């Protein structure tokens, strides 16, 4: 499953941009994308912005930031 980050002014079409790809979950592993760095920066430097962030999947599910972080916390993070 692929996860995408959407900022307040982004449309769902923007999710297709590489910069919005948080990463892909596959076989117990998580392959991070460019958007994960954006999310981690927000977590560290602008946590007040997190409620305005949407995370969507390639299966049209919307999840919260904390739910996403919980999901990937149990996965093995892979580096390309």
C-alpha positions in Angstrom: 0.0 0.0 0.0 1.3 3.5 -0.9 0.8 6.5 1.4 0.7 10.1 0.4 0.8 13.4 2.4 -1.5 16.2 1.5 -1.0 19.7 2.8 -4.0 22.0 3.3 -3.9 23.5 -0.2 -3.2 20.2 -2.0 -5.8 18.3 -4.0 -5.9 14.5 -4.3 -4.4 14.9 -7.8 -1.3 16.4 -6.1 -0.8 13.1 -4.3 0.6 11.7 -7.5 3.7 14.0 -7.2 6.8 12.3 -6.0 7.2 14.9 -3.3 3.9 13.8 -1.8 4.8 10.1 -1.6 5.4 9.1 2.0 6.3 5.6 1.0 5.1 2.1 0.3 4.3 -0.7 2.7 5.0 -4.2 1.4 5.7 -7.6 3.0 6.3 -6.2 6.5 8.6 -3.5 5.2 8.3 0.2 4.5 10.1 1.9 1.7 10.2 5.6 2.4 9.5 8.3 -0.2 10.3 12.0 -0.4 7.2 13.0 1.5 8.4 11.2 4.7 11.1 13.8 5.1 8.5 16.6 4.9 6.3 14.8 7.5 9.2 14.3 9.9 10.2 17.9 9.6 6.7 18.9 10.5 6.6 16.6 13.4 9.9 18.1 14.8 9.5 21.8 13.8 5.8 22.5 13.4 3.7 20.0 15.3 0.9 22.6 15.4 0.4 22.0 11.7 -0.2 18.3 12.0 -4.0 18.5 12.4 -4.2 20.2 8.9 -2.3 17.3 7.2 -4.2 14.5 5.4 -2.7 11.2 4.7 -4.3 9.1 1.9 -3.6 5.7 0.6 -3.6 4.3 -2.9 -6.8 2.5 -1.8 -8.6 5.9 -1.2 -8.4 5.6 2.6 -7.7 8.7 4.7 -5.8 8.2 8.0 -4.4 10.6 10.6 -0.7 11.3 11.1 -0.6 9.4 14.4 -2.3 6.4 12.9 0.2 6.4 10.0 3.2 6.7 12.3 1.8 3.8 14.4 1.4 1.7 11.3 5.0 2.2 10.1 6.5 1.9 13.6 6.0 -1.9 13.4 7.5 -2.2 9.9 11.1 -2.7 8.9 12.2 0.6 7.3 14.2 0.0 4.1 16.5 2.4 2.4 16.8 2.3 -1.4 
